[in-house]
Amino acid sequence: MSEIKSILGPMRIPFLILTPACVLVGFGSAMWRSGSVSLFYLALGFIGALSAHISVNAFNEYFDFKSGLDFETKRTPFSGGSGTLPKKPEKASNALITGLATFAIIAFIGLYFLCVRGLSLLPLGLVGLFIVFTYTIWLIYHPLLSLIAPGLGFGPLMVMGTDFVLTGGYSWTAFVSSLIPFFLVSDLLLLNQFPDIDADRIVGRKNFPIVVGKRISVLIYGAFLLCAYLSIIMGVYCGYLPRNGLIGLASIVVAVPTFFGVFRNVEDTKRLIPYMGSNVIVVITTPVLVAIGFLVT
């Protein structure tokens, strides 16, 4: 049982729900455009996307443990890692093996789709592999890169990648719909950095909360929230998304009080935590609602 926990812990199982939410958007986009898709390709694409999420989580756990960050971090339900490796340091190799094994799965699935769908998929695949492997060891040390890398991974790469393997090509519909998780997931990681500022600073990280401070970072958070909803509105207005995609705007009823709650409590981590939770709700439900808009049209 201890061995199983040491493997599952670095995967951060509760957070993997983000993957099906984003894959669902790509699936919805493909269905809206083509009317039918290969369920085998959908399943294989989902396994690849899930492997990418697990891989980046496992690498993050391993390298945060090795850098000493895990021993400085004050964990919350939404930040600070799983806490698995500080409790069982002898199991650190399990996290690294998990990261490498799932990284290999991504690569093999990518090679398969390159064979059946063509080399046009290669740019997405290479950027995806790069982000997965370098996020913790390099990207997180650069403010702009650490802000946009998570959104790129779960937005354009995951949504457009899913749409591509299902349809065999790129589309403006997939791109515009991918902007929704791009802004929201970047926001998710930005907000989750707030409780870790002191620990991140010790190991040399330079994300926006460290470089420009919490107050300006909250404004960036609000701007990204706004951009996510504007992406839905403009997508529908320009005809890239169906009118039913506007149901994605329903999550505004949670997003607005979340923003103001974050703004008021940005200096108090204990009071901030409930709003970090409601932000997760926004990040998950908005793309799911947009995907439903695609599928019921």
LINUR-V734184 format. One record per run of one state. SS is the DSSP state (hx for helix, st for strand, lp for the rest). FROM is the first residue (numbers start at 0). TO is the last residue. If there is no record, write none. Layout:
SS/FROM/TO  SS/FROM/TO
This chain:
lp/0/0  hx/1/10  lp/11/11  hx/12/33  lp/34/37  hx/38/66  lp/67/67  hx/68/70  lp/71/74  st/75/75  lp/76/77  st/78/78  lp/79/82  hx/83/86  lp/87/87  hx/88/116  lp/117/117  hx/118/133  lp/134/137  hx/138/140  lp/141/141  hx/142/166  lp/167/170  hx/171/191  lp/192/192  hx/193/201  lp/202/206  hx/207/210  lp/211/212  hx/213/236  lp/237/241  hx/242/264  lp/265/267  hx/268/294  lp/295/296
